[in-house]
Amino acid sequence: MSSAVSLSEIDADAPVLRDFGGGPFGVYVHVPFCATRCGYCDFNTYTAGELGSSASPQSWLAALRGELTEAAEQFGRLPSATPEVSTVFVGGGTPSLLGGDGLAEVLDAVRSAFTLAPDAEVTTESNPESTSPEFFARIRAAGYTRVSLGMQSAARHVLAVLDRTHTPGRAVAAAREARAAGFEHVNLDLIYGTPGERDADLDASLDAVLDAGVDHVSAYSLIVEDGTALARKVRRGELPAPDEDVLAARYERIDSRLTAAGLTWYEVSNWAANDSARCRHNLGYWDGGDWLGAGPGAHSHLGGVRWWNIKHPARYAERVTRGGLPAAGWESLTDDERYFERVMLTMRLRTGLPLTDLAPSAAPAVDRVVADGLVFRSADHLVLTDRGRLLADAVVRDLLT
């Protein structure tokens, strides 16, 4: 169609965009650097030893500025005006390795290319060990409004299984430092179901989280990803695989403790003290919004078109210098794919899935999951019950088949 924009006329991997989707617009920035590699992680990250002299934070930042500038120019050719950026999320990797000044430069690069909404939510992930009171003060002054800290567990032996380098207690101390620096919104991440984790270990972690006084908690069951050091240990029999019954019991324990403390679930793996504490950036993903993913390996979505960047930082930077966006590939989602993703993501939210979003053919499945006690009808929405949250993936499969 005439309004389509090809981001490169000679690159078959360049996405062809048509227009914005009409929802919120966010920017995700991927920082690919880590001090060490955690055994469970399969994210697109690199240690200094793995990169050698092929890439550095400086070369990455220069390429990031180039990508953001190019994206703004290309989006400016679309039929609709580029919306204000409502959320920015700097993830990784370990963004805090950039230091306060480095993260200030990242946000400056986003501001130079796009217009941030006056009330924009600006989040950075951080490893507790690479933070300090001065770090938090610097990024707060730069315009960050939210911090997400990787705690995972308060038990030393659990952290050792995960190959986490931070010491027990440091995450809580970092959360307090962030609050003292003026951050109203602070998240702590937990991972549950690690081999060797006991109920007492989880309780200690929850005690620490609640003692930190944060207004948001994310808790994820351990997933053994192919290709990770953890997967190799499980395959060799050195560690047991996570037990599904244990994971379910741990989830219920987490939900009970957090709910009693005044944090309410708003997505299956996320709890917030109030509506303003919810992560608006992630809600943009779950609600089908648009976002630009900048940095090596980052994924983007715009009006039903999705693309993903070259993964290696050196090749990513080299591609940016040639012009165009550094896409490794792209796809235009079909109506069926967009329907699948809508059901899969929205069903995980406490607000539930509008019944009008379901195809008429899903009516028998709706009756089944309601009869099984996995969901309930709330006005014109379908909402997971407590038991349904434990089986959310199965609910989605039933609704889509």
C-alpha positions in Angstrom: 0.0 0.0 0.0 1.2 3.5 -0.7 1.4 4.5 3.0 3.8 1.7 3.8 7.4 2.6 4.7 10.3 0.3 3.8 13.0 0.9 6.3 15.6 -0.2 3.7 15.1 -0.7 0.0 17.9 -3.2 -0.4 17.7 -5.3 2.8 15.2 -8.1 2.8 15.2 -8.1 6.6 14.0 -4.5 6.8 10.5 -4.3 8.2 7.8 -2.6 6.2 5.6 -0.5 8.5 2.1 0.8 7.8 1.1 3.0 10.8 0.9 3.1 14.6 -1.7 0.9 16.2 -3.4 3.6 18.2 -2.4 2.5 21.7 0.3 3.6 24.0 3.8 3.9 22.6 6.9 2.9 24.7 10.6 2.5 24.1 12.6 -0.4 25.4 16.4 -0.1 25.5 18.4 -3.3 25.7 21.8 -3.1 27.5 23.7 -6.3 26.6 26.4 -6.1 29.2 26.8 -8.3 32.3 29.7 -8.7 34.8 29.1 -12.5 34.9 26.6 -14.8 33.3 23.9 -16.3 35.6 23.4 -20.0 35.1 19.7 -19.8 34.4 19.7 -16.8 32.0 19.2 -17.2 28.2 18.9 -13.4 27.5 21.1 -11.7 24.9 23.9 -10.7 27.2 27.7 -10.7 27.1 30.5 -10.4 29.6 33.6 -8.2 28.9 35.6 -11.4 28.3 33.2 -12.6 25.7 33.2 -9.3 23.8 36.9 -8.5 24.0 37.6 -5.4 22.0 34.7 -5.9 19.6 32.2 -3.8 21.5 32.1 -1.5 24.6 29.5 0.6 26.4 30.7 3.6 24.4 30.3 1.9 21.0 27.0 0.5 22.1 25.7 4.0 23.1 26.8 5.6 19.9 25.0 2.9 17.9 21.9 3.3 20.2 21.8 7.0 19.4 22.0 6.2 15.7 19.2 3.6 15.9 16.9 5.9 17.9 17.5 8.8 15.4 16.9 6.5 12.4 13.7 5.1 14.0 12.3 8.6 14.7 13.0 9.6 11.1 11.3 6.5 9.7 8.3 6.8 12.0 8.0 10.4 11.0 7.1 9.2 7.5 4.1 7.2 8.6 0.5 8.5 8.1 -0.1 9.2 11.8 2.1 11.5 13.8 4.5 9.8 16.2 2.8 9.6 19.6 4.6 10.8 22.7 6.6 8.2 24.5 4.5 7.2 27.5 7.0 4.7 29.0 10.7 3.9 28.7 12.2 0.7 30.1 16.0 0.1 30.2 16.6 -3.6 30.6 19.3 -6.2 30.0 21.7 -7.4 30.8 22.7 -5.2 33.7 21.9 -1.5 32.9 23.4 -0.4 36.3 26.8 -1.4 35.0 26.6 1.8 32.9 26.6 3.8 36.1 24.4 6.8 36.8 26.1 9.0 34.1 25.7 6.2 31.5 22.0 5.7 32.2 21.5 9.5 32.1 23.0 9.4 28.6 20.7 6.6 27.6 17.6 8.7 28.6 19.1 11.7 26.9 19.4 9.7 23.7 15.7 8.7 23.9 14.7 12.3 24.6 16.8 13.6 21.6 14.9 11.3 19.2 11.4 11.3 20.6 9.1 13.4 22.7 8.5 12.0 26.2 5.0 12.5 27.7 5.1 14.8 30.8 4.0 11.9 33.0 6.2 9.3 31.3 7.2 6.3 33.4 11.0 5.7 33.1 12.3 2.5 34.5 15.7 0.9 34.7 16.6 -2.6 35.9 19.6 -2.8 38.2 21.7 -5.4 39.9 21.9 -4.5 43.6 25.7 -4.9 43.6 26.2 -2.2 41.0 24.1 0.4 42.8 24.8 3.0 45.5 23.0 6.0 47.1 25.0 8.2 44.6 23.8 6.0 41.7 20.2 6.3 42.6 20.5 10.1 43.2 22.0 10.5 39.8 19.4 8.6 37.8 16.6 10.2 39.7 17.9 13.6 38.8 18.2 12.5 35.2 14.5 11.7 35.0 14.1 8.0 35.9 10.9 7.4 37.9 11.1 3.7 38.7 13.7 1.1 39.6 13.5 -2.7 39.3 16.0 -4.6 41.3 17.0 -8.2 40.7 16.7 -9.9 44.2 15.7 -13.5 43.2 16.2 -14.8 46.8 17.4 -13.9 50.2 19.0 -17.4 50.7 22.7 -17.6 49.9 22.6 -21.2 48.8 19.7 -20.4 46.4 21.6 -17.5 44.9 24.6 -19.8 44.4 22.5 -22.3 42.4 21.4 -19.4 40.2 25.0 -18.2 39.9 23.9 -14.8 41.2 26.7 -12.6 42.5 24.9 -10.3 44.8 25.0 -11.0 48.6 21.8 -11.6 50.6 20.6 -8.4 52.0 22.0 -6.1 49.4 18.8 -6.0 47.4 16.8 -4.8 50.4 19.5 -2.2 51.2 19.4 -1.0 47.5 15.6 -0.7 47.6 15.9 1.5 50.7 18.6 3.6 49.0 16.4 4.0 46.0 13.4 5.2 48.1 15.7 7.6 50.0 16.8 9.0 46.7 13.2 9.9 45.9 11.9 6.9 44.0 8.3 6.3 44.8 8.1 3.2 42.7 10.6 0.4 43.4 10.2 -3.3 42.3 11.9 -6.4 43.6 12.2 -9.5 41.4 11.9 -12.9 43.0 12.5 -16.4 41.4 10.9 -19.3 43.1 11.3 -23.1 42.7 15.1 -23.2 42.5 16.5 -26.6 43.3 17.4 -26.7 46.9 15.0 -23.9 47.9 13.0 -24.7 51.0 9.7 -23.2 52.3 11.8 -21.4 54.9 14.0 -19.9 52.2 11.0 -18.5 50.4 9.5 -17.2 53.6 12.8 -15.4 54.4 12.8 -13.9 50.9 9.2 -12.6 51.4 10.1 -11.3 54.8 12.9 -9.3 53.2 10.8 -8.0 50.4 8.1 -6.8 52.7 10.6 -5.3 55.1 12.1 -3.3 52.2 8.8 -1.4 51.8 8.6 -1.6 48.0 5.4 -1.0 46.2 5.8 -3.7 43.5 6.9 -7.3 43.4 7.5 -9.6 40.5 7.7 -13.3 41.2 8.6 -15.9 38.5 8.9 -19.6 38.7 12.3 -20.9 37.6 12.3 -22.0 34.0 15.2 -24.3 32.8 16.0 -22.8 29.4 17.7 -24.8 26.8 21.4 -23.9 26.3 21.9 -22.5 29.8 24.4 -23.8 32.4 21.5 -24.7 34.6 19.9 -26.8 31.8 23.2 -28.7 31.4 23.3 -29.4 35.2 19.8 -30.7 35.2 20.5 -32.9 32.1 23.5 -34.4 33.8 21.5 -35.1 36.9 23.5 -32.7 39.1 20.3 -30.8 39.9 16.7 -31.8 39.9 14.3 -30.2 37.5 11.7 -27.8 39.2 8.7 -29.7 40.5 5.3 -28.5 39.2 3.5 -29.2 42.4 6.2 -27.4 44.4 6.0 -24.4 42.0 2.2 -24.2 42.5 2.5 -24.4 46.3 5.2 -21.7 46.2 3.1 -19.4 44.1 0.1 -19.7 46.4 2.4 -19.0 49.4 3.8 -15.8 47.6 0.3 -14.6 46.7 -1.0 -15.2 50.2 1.8 -13.2 51.8 1.8 -10.4 49.4 -2.0 -10.0 49.4 -2.0 -9.9 53.2 0.6 -7.1 53.1 -1.6 -5.0 50.8 0.0 -5.9 47.4 -2.6 -7.0 44.9 -2.0 -9.1 41.8 -2.7 -7.3 38.5 -0.9 -9.8 36.2 -0.3 -13.4 37.0 3.4 -12.8 38.1 3.1 -9.2 39.3 1.7 -7.5 42.5 1.4 -3.8 43.2 0.4 -1.7 46.2 -1.9 0.5 44.1 -2.8 1.3 40.5 0.0 3.9 40.2 2.6 1.3 41.3 1.8 -1.0 38.3 4.4 -1.2 35.6 2.8 0.8 32.8 5.5 -0.3 30.3 4.7 -4.0 30.8 1.0 -3.2 30.7 1.7 -1.8 27.2 3.0 -5.2 26.1 0.1 -7.1 27.7 -2.5 -4.7 26.3 -1.2 -4.9 22.7 0.5 -1.5 22.5 3.3 -0.3 20.2 6.9 -0.1 21.2 10.3 0.4 19.8 12.9 -2.0 21.0 16.4 -0.4 20.6 19.7 -2.2 21.2 21.2 -5.6 20.2 18.5 -8.3 20.0 15.6 -6.0 21.0 12.2 -6.7 19.6 9.7 -4.0 18.4 6.1 -3.9 17.5 4.2 -1.3 15.5 0.7 -1.7 14.2 0.8 -5.5 13.8 4.4 -5.5 12.4 7.1 -7.0 14.6 10.9 -7.0 14.0 14.0 -8.0 16.0 17.5 -6.6 15.9 20.8 -8.2 15.2 22.0 -9.8 18.4 25.8 -9.3 18.7 26.7 -5.8 19.8 29.6 -5.4 17.3 27.5 -6.5 14.3 24.5 -4.5 15.6 26.7 -1.3 15.7 28.2 -2.0 12.3 24.7 -2.4 10.8 23.6 0.9 12.3 26.5 2.7 10.7 25.3 1.5 7.3 22.0 3.2 7.7 18.5 1.9 8.3 17.4 0.0 11.3 19.5 -3.0 12.5 16.8 -5.6 12.0 17.7 -9.2 11.7 14.2 -10.1 10.5 10.5 -9.1 10.6 7.0 -10.4 10.3 3.6 -8.9 9.7 1.2 -10.6 12.1 -1.9 -12.2 10.6 -5.3 -11.7 12.1 -5.1 -15.2 13.6 -1.7 -14.4 15.2 -2.9 -11.1 16.6 -6.0 -12.9 18.0 -3.8 -15.6 19.6 -1.6 -13.0 21.2 -4.5 -10.9 22.4 -6.0 -13.9 24.2 -2.7 -15.2 25.6 -1.6 -11.8 27.1 -4.9 -10.2 28.2 -6.1 -13.4 29.9 -3.2 -13.0 32.4 -4.4 -9.7 33.6 -6.6 -9.1 36.7 -8.9 -7.0 34.5 -9.5 -10.1 32.4 -10.3 -10.7 28.7 -13.3 -8.9 27.2 -15.7 -11.6 26.0 -16.2 -9.6 22.9 -12.6 -10.2 22.0 -13.2 -14.0 21.8 -14.4 -15.6 18.6 -17.9 -17.1 18.7 -16.4 -20.6 18.3 -14.8 -20.2 21.7 -18.1 -20.2 23.5 -18.0 -24.0 24.4 -14.4 -23.5 25.8 -15.6 -20.6 27.9 -18.3 -22.7 29.4 -15.8 -25.5 30.2 -13.2 -23.3 31.9 -16.0 -21.6 33.9 -17.4 -24.9 34.9 -14.0 -26.1 35.9 -13.6 -23.2 38.3 -10.6 -21.7 36.4 -12.3 -18.5 35.3 -15.4 -16.5 36.2 -17.5 -14.0 34.3 -17.1 -10.4 35.6 -19.6 -8.2 33.8 -18.4 -8.6 30.2 -14.9 -10.0 31.0 -13.5 -13.4 31.6 -11.2 -13.4 34.7 -8.9 -16.0 36.1 -9.8 -17.5 39.5 -7.0 -18.1 42.1 -6.9 -21.7 40.8 -7.0 -20.5 37.3 -3.8 -18.4 37.8 -2.0 -21.7 38.5 -3.2 -23.0 35.1 -3.3 -19.9 33.1 -1.4 -21.4 30.1 -3.9 -24.3 30.0 -6.8 -21.9 30.1 -5.4 -20.0 27.1 -4.9 -23.3 25.2 -8.4 -24.3 25.9 -9.8 -21.0 24.7 -7.8 -21.1 21.5 -8.6 -24.7 20.5 
